[in-house]
Amino acid sequence: MDTEPDHSGRKRRGCLVRAVVAAVVVIAAALGVTWLLTRPPALPVIPAQYLPTIRSAAARCPEISVPLLAAQIDAESHWNPQADSGKAQGIAQFDPDTWAEWGRDHDGDGKADVWDPKDAIPSQADYMCELYKEVRHIPGDPTQLALAAYNAGPNAVFQANGIPQIDETVTYVQRIEKLVPQYAQTYAKQIGASASPSASR
């Protein structure tokens, strides 16, 4: 005696398989979204094309370091050599008057070019070295004071006898201080060294 095929059972099994697959997809998607939302942000890295220039510039005086210059450039221009705020220009964001005094032809092409990182970054380092000297008699952290002077001008720091309470300047100093250890970590990896104070120069 012939029996009818059990189509209803086959349909139930098919529905069950589809439901299981759909549940797996939903769970996987949820886990992926959770991972994207909770993973720590990527640490900043010195662009490879600027690393030799940064390392050379950081050797210009003992007060500055590779992570400090890198963090400062990040805060100034986000590594954009064509950055132009309308008041300041280039990767290190020199205003025209400061560049006229501190800009130098460091790459030997016959022109001190604010738009050329090979000129601007060493000039930034030279200016920072000078600012450390100028603020050394003011109470407070020398690095914070030098950074504040770079942002707001030395006279603003002298008049405030410390970091001037200018929102932009306060935020600038805080941002760089947050970035310095992050750049120290990634720079150590870039040069294949351990993340130690001596390796961060």
Beta strands, then each sheet from edge to edge (+ up, - down):
end
